Amino acid sequence: MRNKILFGLAIVGILIGLVSAYVYSRQTPPLPPIATNYNPYVNGIYANGIIESYAANGENINIYPQVSGRVTRIFVHEGQLVAKGTPLFAIDDSVQKEVVAQNKAQAQAALAMLQELRAEPRKETLTIAKKQVEYARASLQYQQAQLAITKKEMAINPQAVSKLALENVQNSVLIAENNLKVAQAQYALTKAGAWSYDIRNQQAIYDAAQKTYASNDALLQEYVVRAPVTGDVLRISTAIGSYASPQGVYGTYTQGMDPVVVMGRKSGYLQVRAYLDEILVPRLPPPADITAKMFIRGLNNVSVPLQFVRIQPYVTPKIELSDQRTEKVDVRVLPIIFKFKIPEHMNLFPGELVDVYIGKKP
């Protein structure tokens, strides 16, 4: 009896399974989670693409500071149109300001010394030198008068003046004459002013100090990073308090160094940089015959016609596979630039990945 019950239950289970399979087979299969595109060209070739702002002379402008430090101010916001020279962000310049102030003081001191040398002789110094000459001349006259008196005394009475006394007076006259010559020479030197070699040496010291000041002052201006061109701020990768350097800022998502600011131009057009696998390069039509369409990922069969702009004639390694800049890969790609007019009914932004199909014009 028990075996008959188990057998019956098994038969019922099999019947339920067959009925469920039949019902499921009659249902409409679900759509794929991501819309698939089709190749619109006969023998067309496929390439990965990334949307960029349209720049006739290159890619989007990646902005890096010339100096390193903590970001203290951000003057713009993403999506803002800025003119050339507009401040974008500022880096802490407190240390550099002190260096510039020190260089400026050194240059001013060197200039003051140079002006002092050029202003010589100083009026007060020349007056003192002149008085010293007058004093030396008066001393000589006094000693000469003493010698004349001594000689008269000897003429009247040779025994009245000793030979030693005469010699002492004569030596005093010689000393006074030499003192006068030294005073006159010192006066002439003072009156002539600074030595030309001293002036040239001080001029060189001042020039060096001035250039050091100008160099550090120019470097101080780099602590405020300005827009190199007129354009739109597409991306700001930093925040106040973050550290920025000439290598950029560290991106927590990319785990690499990113540009601090990315700028582009809104001109009614965007461009697509398509990366064509080197295996497909021989199948690329001549530039005059290239036609292409771009498919937006996530939309069913929605394409945008592309206008061929140029080919970058240099095949480069494809590093987009794992987003590692040091990745060594065997896959190499040829960049091809297209442009397209921004459709009114679509929201498209630089940085968006798209599928590009390239064909030959009929």
Summary of the structure (lengths in Angstrom):
residues: 362
radius of gyration: 46.6
end to end distance: 80.1
largest distance: 183.2
contacts: 980
relative contact order: 0.20
helix: 41%
strand: 26%
